[in-house]
């Protein structure tokens, strides 16, 4: 088998789907290689010992042969699990879908990988799920190169408490008395402070607008599912 070998690369399965009779195609988010496509041969056989490991939200160490676009899985080790339940589980699939959209194939994004791990840890705790999602969205936008300053207006002036703002794509935050977010919430986001009450709602509206601008009309399947469960996204 030609191709260079990679050993024990940290990664998470984002999506898996059957391939032929006994194999599985995986989309895997790795620390050093970004999102990659991988073929796991024969793992759907009854005697397979690794099929139960190749599931979303399990921290793995993956060894594979790099054969251009499609990698061939050779070994997998289980490191830790994030047994998400109920709402947190659906939120996890939302996070996975965002990663698949904003992280390009074979583009290393170790900072986003770290943000992803923190997000799963927060979802596992289950205490501040909505806040966990909002700060992951903020991290993802910043690390993907779509950062918008939360502590200053587009013209460089500092954010003012008591002033309301709107977000303009490719420009930033602009003062608007009918704006969707207040200066108080922007200050909280800039400080990465706890989000509560009105700040949670305003942060949700802001990041929805920012994300939708980059989705270009693409609908998130996970968001549609979550919308039927609870108005978190």
TORKE-705933 format. One record per residue: x, y, z of N, C-alpha, C, CB in turn; residue number from 1. Coordinates in pm, whole numbers, plus 50000, padded with zeros to 5 digits. Last residue first. Glycine has a CB too. Example, Ala and Ser with C-alpha at 12.3 -4.5 7.8 and 13.67 -1.06 7.14 Angstrom:
2
> 51285,49775,50708,51367,49894,50714,51290,50003,50787,51408,49940,50572,2 .
> 51319,49431,50780,51230,49550,50780,51320,49670,50780,51131,49553,50905,1 .
***
This chain:
233
> 46897,52784,51915,46978,52826,51801,46896,52911,51706,47035,52704,51727,233 .
> 46715,52730,52111,46851,52762,52153,46931,52819,52038,46919,52638,52209,232 .
> 46429,52654,52151,46478,52769,52077,46613,52815,52131,46376,52883,52084,231 .
> 46400,52303,52111,46406,52421,52199,46468,52535,52123,46485,52391,52329,230 .
> 46307,52130,51903,46323,52084,52041,46318,52202,52138,46455,52008,52057,229 .
> 46302,52246,51661,46181,52173,51700,46186,52129,51846,46162,52052,51609,228 .
> 46554,52343,51640,46444,52440,51646,46314,52374,51688,46427,52508,51510,227 .
> 46704,52114,51605,46704,52180,51736,46589,52278,51751,46837,52252,51757,226 .
> 46653,52064,51334,46613,51967,51436,46603,52034,51572,46714,51850,51441,225 .
> 46765,52291,51218,46623,52263,51198,46571,52165,51303,46599,52206,51057,224 .
> 47030,52256,51289,46957,52372,51341,46807,52350,51328,46998,52501,51268,223 .
> 47105,52034,51144,47100,52024,51290,47022,52139,51351,47241,52020,51348,222 .
> 47105,52135,50883,47010,52030,50921,46993,52022,51072,47056,51895,50866,221 .
> 47124,52459,50779,47186,52362,50869,47081,52261,50913,47250,52434,50991,220 .
> 47119,52575,50446,47043,52544,50565,47116,52438,50648,46901,52495,50529,219 .
> 47275,52842,50278,47278,52699,50312,47205,52676,50444,47423,52648,50321,218 .
> 47294,53112,50238,47167,53047,50210,47162,52899,50243,47133,53065,50069,217 .
> 47563,53160,50317,47514,53195,50183,47388,53115,50146,47623,53171,50079,216 .
> 47712,53134,50544,47647,53014,50494,47588,53034,50355,47538,52970,50590,215 .
> 47788,53387,50612,47889,53301,50551,47830,53171,50498,47998,53270,50652,214 .
> 47555,53491,50719,47622,53565,50613,47726,53481,50541,47686,53688,50668,213 .
> 47503,53319,50926,47420,53310,50806,47484,53384,50689,47281,53365,50833,212 .
> 47686,53411,51120,47703,53280,51057,47626,53270,50927,47658,53170,51151,211 .
> 47576,53664,51183,47713,53652,51134,47735,53519,51061,47811,53665,51250,210 .
> 47318,53597,51274,47334,53687,51160,47473,53673,51099,47308,53832,51201,209 .
> 47385,53435,51492,47301,53382,51384,47319,53466,51258,47150,53380,51426,208 .
> 47520,53615,51649,47597,53510,51584,47516,53440,51476,47645,53408,51687,207 .
> 47301,53786,51725,47420,53838,51658,47493,53728,51582,47514,53902,51760,206 .
> 47120,53614,51852,47079,53687,51731,47199,53738,51653,46987,53804,51769,205 .
> 47281,53529,52070,47226,53432,51976,47188,53500,51846,47103,53363,52036,204 .
> 47321,53769,52201,47436,53699,52144,47391,53597,52041,47518,53631,52255,203 .
> 47059,53820,52284,47123,53911,52191,47245,53846,52124,47164,54039,52262,202 .
> 47014,53605,52462,46930,53622,52344,46998,53710,52240,46795,53682,52383,201 .
> 47214,53654,52655,47210,53528,52582,47130,53541,52453,47150,53418,52670,200 .
> 47140,53905,52753,47267,53892,52683,47272,53762,52603,47383,53896,52782,199 .
> 46904,53857,52892,46897,53929,52766,47026,53914,52684,46869,54076,52792,198 .
> 47034,53584,53069,46916,53662,53034,46920,53724,52896,46897,53768,53133,197 .
> 47394,53576,53047,47267,53546,53114,47156,53632,53056,47279,53568,53266,196 .
> 47722,53468,53024,47608,53522,52950,47479,53480,53020,47609,53475,52801,195 .
> 48029,53548,53183,47907,53468,53177,47794,53542,53106,47863,53428,53317,194 .
> 48281,53687,52955,48215,53677,53085,48088,53592,53071,48181,53817,53142,193 .
> 48456,53767,52758,48427,53624,52776,48367,53597,52914,48554,53540,52757,192 .
> 48481,54029,52699,48548,53984,52821,48533,53834,52844,48494,54059,52940,191 .
> 48322,54047,52474,48464,54084,52462,48544,54032,52582,48479,54236,52451,190 .
> 48073,53983,52582,48136,53892,52486,48286,53920,52474,48069,53905,52349,189 .
> 48031,54209,52742,48036,54077,52804,48107,53978,52711,47894,54026,52837,188 .
> 48020,54403,52544,48126,54410,52644,48142,54276,52715,48097,54520,52747,187 .
> 47789,54326,52412,47916,54323,52340,48034,54327,52438,47925,54442,52241,186 .
> 47602,54375,52615,47625,54238,52570,47757,54226,52495,47510,54190,52481,185 .
> 47619,54657,52633,47646,54574,52751,47680,54431,52709,47524,54575,52846,184 .
> 47537,54748,52386,47677,54761,52421,47715,54677,52542,47710,54904,52448,183 .
> 47298,54515,52241,47338,54629,52322,47486,54630,52352,47260,54631,52450,182 .
> 47169,54433,51919,47249,54398,52035,47295,54524,52109,47370,54315,51993,181 .
> 47021,54520,51705,46983,54392,51764,47061,54357,51890,47000,54283,51664,180 .
> 46919,54872,51694,47006,54758,51670,46968,54634,51748,47144,54795,51703,179 .
> 46804,55115,51692,46713,55002,51678,46792,54872,51659,46617,55023,51559,178 .
> 47018,55287,51702,46925,55288,51815,46823,55174,51810,46852,55419,51820,177 .
> 47330,55192,51625,47195,55194,51567,47098,55184,51683,47174,55077,51462,176 .
> 47671,55179,51542,47568,55229,51633,47435,55241,51560,47609,55365,51692,175 .
> 47809,54878,51416,47776,55019,51395,47663,55059,51489,47736,55046,51246,174 .
> 48064,54645,51382,47954,54691,51464,47933,54841,51444,47979,54658,51612,173 .
> 48158,54565,51041,48168,54552,51186,48045,54603,51257,48289,54626,51236,172 .
> 48224,54495,50767,48240,54629,50822,48256,54624,50973,48121,54717,50784,171 .
> 48145,54256,50664,48267,54317,50607,48291,54459,50660,48257,54320,50455,170 .
> 47808,54317,50761,47909,54227,50708,48022,54305,50644,47847,54129,50608,169 .
> 47720,54486,51047,47725,54496,50901,47839,54410,50850,47742,54644,50855,168 .
> 47518,54469,51327,47634,54414,51261,47620,54427,51110,47654,54267,51300,167 .
> 47419,54737,51545,47390,54637,51443,47521,54589,51384,47298,54695,51333,166 .
> 47356,54840,51885,47440,54824,51766,47380,54722,51670,47581,54781,51807,165 .
> 47290,55089,52140,47258,54966,52069,47334,54965,51936,47105,54952,52046,164 .
> 47432,55205,52447,47410,55221,52303,47375,55085,52241,47536,55281,52235,163 .
> 47489,55121,52701,47366,55197,52681,47334,55221,52535,47375,55328,52753,162 .
> 47834,55150,52666,47725,55092,52744,47602,55181,52727,47764,55078,52895,161 .
> 47999,55156,52359,47941,55233,52468,47829,55156,52536,47889,55368,52418,160 .
> 48309,55059,52223,48168,55027,52245,48118,55101,52368,48148,54874,52261,159 .
> 48532,55313,52092,48499,55205,52186,48348,55184,52196,48556,55235,52325,158 .
> 48586,55360,51740,48543,55412,51869,48508,55297,51963,48423,55507,51853,157 .
> 48628,55241,51493,48737,55243,51590,48701,55298,51726,48848,55322,51536,156 .
> 48419,55206,51326,48500,55327,51304,48615,55341,51405,48413,55450,51311,155 .
> 48294,54983,51428,48363,54970,51300,48454,55089,51273,48263,54956,51187,154 .
> 48362,54987,51785,48277,55005,51668,48361,54992,51541,48205,55142,51673,153 .
> 48489,54738,52010,48499,54866,51939,48405,54868,51819,48645,54891,51893,152 .
> 48475,54488,52119,48497,54601,52211,48513,54734,52141,48619,54575,52294,151 .
> 48459,54295,51935,48344,54309,52023,48358,54428,52117,48323,54181,52102,150 .
> 48557,54277,51600,48588,54329,51733,48460,54348,51813,48665,54462,51724,149 .
> 48532,53981,51428,48475,54115,51441,48502,54161,51584,48321,54118,51406,148 .
> 48682,53740,51213,48672,53807,51343,48610,53946,51330,48810,53818,51406,147 .
> 48711,53535,51035,48596,53625,51021,48573,53705,51148,48470,53545,50985,146 .
> 48896,53332,51052,48933,53455,50983,48821,53554,50963,48990,53421,50852,145 .
> 48851,53119,51207,48834,53097,51063,48864,53223,50982,48692,53051,51035,144 .
> 48873,53224,51459,48982,53140,51412,48972,53111,51262,48984,53010,51489,143 .
> 48627,53367,51472,48756,53435,51486,48869,53352,51427,48785,53464,51633,142 .
> 48434,53168,51440,48439,53281,51348,48574,53351,51353,48327,53382,51380,141 .
> 48496,53005,51663,48503,52953,51528,48515,53065,51425,48381,52867,51498,140 .
> 48446,53174,51883,48581,53120,51859,48596,53075,51714,48610,53003,51954,139 .
> 48167,53213,51848,48259,53327,51845,48402,53279,51815,48256,53403,51978,138 .
> 48076,52949,51877,48052,53022,51751,48147,53140,51737,47905,53071,51746,137 .
> 48156,52906,52141,48217,52827,52033,48196,52897,51899,48157,52685,52030,136 .
> 47992,53087,52269,48136,53113,52270,48210,53024,52170,48193,53093,52410,135 .
> 47741,52968,52217,47770,53104,52172,47920,53130,52167,47702,53205,52263,134 .
> 47763,52715,52341,47746,52727,52196,47784,52865,52145,47603,52697,52157,133 .
> 47785,52790,52611,47890,52710,52548,47883,52722,52396,47878,52564,52590,132 .
> 47538,52914,52650,47660,52993,52657,47776,52919,52589,47695,53025,52803,131 .
> 47374,52686,52630,47359,52796,52535,47484,52884,52535,47234,52880,52569,130 .
> 47464,52527,52846,47474,52479,52708,47468,52594,52610,47362,52381,52679,129 .
> 47559,52513,53119,47544,52639,53044,47555,52610,52896,47652,52744,53088,128 .
> 47557,52245,53201,47505,52349,53290,47478,52480,53217,47603,52373,53403,127 .
> 47674,52027,53074,47531,52049,53058,47473,52161,53141,47460,51928,53090,126 .
> 47914,51892,53053,47873,51941,53185,47724,51973,53186,47954,52065,53224,125 .
> 47918,51854,52777,47909,51738,52865,47865,51779,53005,48044,51666,52871,124 .
> 47955,52109,52682,47827,52043,52656,47808,51923,52748,47819,51999,52509,123 .
> 48220,52150,52768,48112,52233,52819,47976,52170,52799,48115,52368,52754,122 .
> 48352,51957,52613,48360,51950,52760,48247,52031,52823,48497,52002,52809,121 .
> 48297,52055,52359,48243,51925,52399,48246,51909,52550,48322,51812,52332,120 .
> 48446,52297,52376,48301,52300,52357,48238,52168,52399,48266,52330,52211,119 .
> 48706,52206,52395,48647,52282,52506,48496,52284,52498,48701,52426,52508,118 .
> 48729,52086,52141,48741,52004,52262,48680,52075,52382,48888,51971,52290,117 .
> 48703,52317,51982,48606,52207,51970,48609,52119,52094,48636,52123,51843,116 .
> 48931,52456,52049,48800,52515,52080,48692,52408,52076,48766,52628,51980,115 .
> 49121,52281,51940,49118,52304,52085,48984,52363,52128,49232,52397,52126,114 .
> 49052,52310,51669,49046,52178,51731,49040,52192,51883,49169,52093,51690,113 .
> 49116,52575,51630,48974,52537,51626,48956,52399,51688,48921,52538,51480,112 .
> 49393,52543,51649,49323,52628,51746,49174,52596,51748,49345,52777,51712,111 .
> 49461,52375,51432,49477,52327,51570,49406,52412,51673,49623,52320,51604,110 .
> 49385,52318,51147,49329,52424,51231,49339,52381,51377,49180,52455,51192,109 .
> 49489,52234,50821,49514,52223,50965,49462,52344,51042,49664,52205,50992,108 .
> 49293,52124,50579,49345,52253,50623,49365,52248,50774,49247,52370,50584,107 .
> 49151,51913,50466,49298,51908,50467,49362,52043,50501,49349,51861,50331,106 .
> 48864,52105,50396,48929,51975,50394,49081,51992,50386,48879,51891,50275,105 .
> 48802,52386,50610,48817,52326,50479,48892,52194,50489,48888,52421,50384,104 .
> 48572,52463,50841,48708,52410,50831,48719,52336,50699,48742,52316,50952,103 .
> 48305,52530,50810,48402,52639,50825,48548,52592,50822,48377,52711,50954,102 .
> 48163,52288,50780,48142,52399,50687,48258,52498,50691,48012,52470,50717,101 .
> 48239,52122,50983,48250,52072,50847,48234,52182,50743,48146,51964,50824,100 .
> 48173,52284,51202,48313,52252,51175,48329,52206,51030,48365,52143,51272,99 .
> 47892,52278,51187,47964,52404,51169,48111,52378,51134,47954,52491,51294,98 .
> 47848,52009,51247,47809,52062,51115,47880,52194,51087,47656,52080,51107,97 .
> 47935,51995,51511,48002,51917,51407,47973,51971,51268,47960,51770,51416,96 .
> 47742,52158,51632,47882,52199,51634,47961,52124,51526,47945,52173,51774,95 .
> 47518,51995,51591,47521,52130,51535,47665,52180,51527,47436,52226,51621,94 .
> 47589,51777,51744,47580,51759,51599,47576,51894,51527,47454,51676,51564,93 .
> 47574,51901,51996,47701,51849,51948,47699,51827,51797,47734,51720,52018,92 .
> 47304,51946,52017,47393,52062,52005,47530,52019,51954,47407,52134,52140,91 .
> 47221,51685,52054,47180,51756,51932,47267,51879,51909,47032,51798,51940,90 .
> 47342,51645,52307,47376,51561,52193,47340,51630,52062,47304,51425,52203,89 .
> 47215,51828,52473,47359,51844,52447,47402,51762,52327,47440,51803,52570,88 .
> 46955,51718,52485,46979,51844,52416,47125,51862,52380,46932,51960,52501,87 .
> 47061,51391,52529,46945,51476,52503,46984,51602,52428,46875,51512,52632,86 .
> 47408,51378,52610,47273,51326,52620,47171,51434,52586,47247,51272,52760,85 .
> 47739,51271,52539,47638,51375,52540,47499,51314,52539,47656,51469,52420,84 .
> 48003,51154,52650,47871,51092,52635,47758,51196,52646,47852,50983,52740,83 .
> 48286,51173,52530,48198,51282,52571,48055,51230,52552,48224,51414,52486,82 .
> 48578,50983,52621,48448,50999,52559,48373,51117,52614,48367,50874,52577,81 .
> 48916,50907,52527,48816,50955,52622,48685,50973,52546,48861,51088,52690,80 .
> 49062,50729,52358,49126,50809,52461,49027,50849,52569,49191,50934,52401,79 .
> 49105,50442,52160,49010,50525,52235,49084,50598,52347,48894,50439,52291,78 .
> 49275,50411,51857,49278,50393,52002,49181,50491,52066,49421,50413,52058,77 .
> 49308,50245,51547,49240,50347,51627,49249,50311,51774,49093,50363,51583,76 .
> 49462,50194,51228,49452,50164,51371,49379,50277,51442,49593,50143,51433,75 .
> 49422,50260,50962,49496,50137,50993,49483,50097,51139,49642,50154,50958,74 .
> 49228,50414,50714,49248,50390,50856,49320,50257,50878,49112,50390,50930,73 .
> 49339,50598,50453,49298,50462,50487,49331,50436,50633,49369,50358,50394,72 .
> 49210,50900,50303,49304,50831,50392,49248,50692,50425,49328,50913,50522,71 .
> 49175,51061,50004,49113,50961,50091,49220,50888,50171,49030,50860,50008,70 .
> 49351,51235,49872,49229,51288,49934,49167,51189,50033,49127,51323,49826,69 .
> 49653,51065,49929,49593,51185,49869,49465,51223,49942,49564,51162,49720,68 .
> 49669,50860,50142,49665,50835,49998,49588,50948,49930,49599,50696,49966,67 .
> 49815,50798,50427,49773,50916,50352,49784,50886,50203,49858,51040,50390,66 .
> 49701,50570,50656,49789,50588,50541,49731,50700,50457,49803,50456,50457,65 .
> 49677,50618,51014,49622,50599,50879,49731,50618,50774,49506,50698,50853,64 .
> 49560,50615,51343,49673,50591,51254,49616,50560,51116,49764,50472,51306,63 .
> 49422,50817,51593,49401,50750,51466,49532,50736,51390,49299,50825,51383,62 .
> 49279,50834,51895,49411,50844,51834,49406,50757,51709,49527,50800,51933,61 .
> 48985,51019,51999,49055,50903,51947,49199,50937,51910,48982,50848,51826,60 .
> 48707,51099,52182,48843,51142,52154,48925,51018,52117,48906,51218,52277,59 .
> 48385,51096,52056,48486,51016,52123,48623,51069,52083,48471,50865,52088,58 .
> 48200,51233,51903,48221,51278,52041,48309,51183,52124,48088,51293,52110,57 .
> 48085,50972,51681,48103,51113,51718,48122,51130,51868,47984,51195,51671,56 .
> 48273,50664,51660,48148,50735,51682,48177,50881,51715,48066,50670,51795,55 .
> 48438,50422,51649,48432,50524,51544,48299,50599,51548,48452,50461,51407,54 .
> 48415,50221,51830,48497,50336,51866,48476,50452,51771,48643,50297,51869,53 .
> 48275,50012,51725,48213,50086,51835,48292,50207,51880,48193,49997,51950,52 .
> 48459,49907,51543,48340,49976,51493,48277,50062,51601,48237,49874,51440,51 .
> 48670,49755,51631,48684,49901,51639,48560,49977,51594,48801,49945,51556,50 .
> 48649,49487,51595,48673,49533,51732,48675,49685,51745,48804,49477,51781,49 .
> 48437,49281,51402,48517,49403,51409,48528,49452,51553,48457,49513,51320,48 .
> 48278,49066,51359,48391,49047,51448,48479,49171,51460,48474,48931,51401,47 .
> 48090,49151,51168,48046,49115,51304,48162,49108,51403,47974,48982,51301,46 .
> 48195,49439,50981,48187,49294,50999,48154,49264,51145,48320,49225,50958,45 .
> 48242,49701,50955,48102,49663,50975,48084,49511,50983,48016,49719,50862,44 .
> 48504,49743,50895,48464,49764,51035,48318,49728,51061,48488,49908,51074,43 .
> 48625,49719,50643,48583,49599,50713,48529,49619,50853,48693,49509,50720,42 .
> 48812,50019,50652,48778,49896,50582,48734,49786,50678,48896,49849,50499,41 .
> 48744,50338,50655,48767,50233,50755,48718,50102,50696,48694,50266,50892,40 .
> 48870,50616,50498,48801,50489,50475,48842,50390,50583,48832,50434,50334,39 .
> 48824,50963,50540,48896,50842,50575,48809,50720,50549,48942,50846,50723,38 .
> 48891,51305,50497,48805,51192,50463,48885,51064,50481,48749,51203,50318,37 .
> 48951,51559,50746,48995,51468,50641,48890,51360,50618,49131,51404,50678,36 .
> 49010,51871,50878,48905,51774,50845,48952,51689,50728,48771,51846,50811,35 .
> 49348,51891,51004,49217,51948,50978,49112,51840,50956,49223,52040,50857,34 .
> 49584,51788,51083,49554,51777,50941,49419,51839,50906,49556,51633,50899,33 .
> 49617,51798,51358,49726,51849,51274,49697,51848,51124,49849,51769,51299,32 .
> 49375,51704,51476,49446,51820,51530,49542,51882,51428,49523,51780,51655,31 .
> 49089,51625,51270,49216,51592,51335,49287,51719,51379,49306,51510,51241,30 .
> 48781,51512,51217,48848,51638,51251,48973,51603,51330,48754,51735,51332,29 .
> 48665,51310,50955,48733,51316,51084,48800,51451,51100,48837,51201,51097,28 .
> 48424,51131,50804,48479,51267,50805,48534,51286,50946,48369,51377,50767,27 .
> 48443,50801,50668,48442,50891,50782,48486,51031,50742,48531,50837,50893,26 .
> 48283,50517,50546,48351,50641,50512,48333,50739,50627,48296,50701,50379,25 .
> 48323,50173,50610,48261,50299,50650,48347,50414,50600,48243,50306,50805,24 .
> 48243,49834,50492,48331,49945,50528,48252,50071,50563,48427,49975,50414,23 .
> 48094,49625,50389,48152,49608,50523,48233,49729,50572,48241,49487,50524,22 .
> 47978,49688,50140,47911,49595,50231,47965,49599,50374,47924,49457,50178,21 .
> 48000,50041,50070,47993,49904,50023,47935,49814,50133,48132,49854,49980,20 .
> 47987,50224,50352,48051,50218,50222,48061,50072,50181,48192,50286,50225,19 .
> 47789,50434,50569,47828,50303,50516,47892,50315,50377,47707,50210,50509,18 .
> 47933,50715,50737,47829,50661,50650,47879,50529,50590,47792,50762,50538,17 .
> 47985,50968,50982,48020,50841,50922,47902,50788,50841,48062,50738,51030,16 .
> 48134,51265,51113,48024,51201,51040,48072,51067,50986,47973,51291,50923,15 .
> 48339,51327,51286,48230,51422,51269,48108,51355,51206,48275,51540,51184,14 .
> 48553,51186,51516,48466,51156,51402,48353,51258,51399,48410,51011,51409,13 .
> 48852,51346,51610,48712,51317,51641,48638,51286,51512,48645,51437,51716,12 .
> 49201,51294,51710,49090,51329,51620,48954,51290,51674,49110,51265,51486,11 .
> 49554,51272,51710,49431,51304,51783,49319,51346,51687,49457,51416,51887,10 .
> 49724,51009,51552,49683,51148,51538,49555,51173,51618,49662,51184,51388,9 .
> 49882,50770,51534,49821,50817,51658,49792,50967,51656,49911,50785,51774,8 .
> 50073,50832,51245,50049,50748,51361,49987,50827,51477,50178,50682,51406,7 .
> 50069,50800,50898,50053,50891,51010,50011,50807,51130,49947,51004,50979,6 .
> 50258,50722,50608,50183,50678,50725,50182,50786,50831,50241,50549,50781,5 .
> 50218,50782,50258,50288,50806,50384,50198,50770,50501,50334,50953,50394,4 .
> 50189,50534,49999,50141,50649,50073,50215,50663,50204,49991,50637,50099,3 .
> 50083,50203,49893,50167,50321,49884,50104,50437,49961,50189,50361,49738,2 .
> 50086,49881,50000,50000,50000,50000,50089,50123,50000,49903,50001,50123,1 .
***
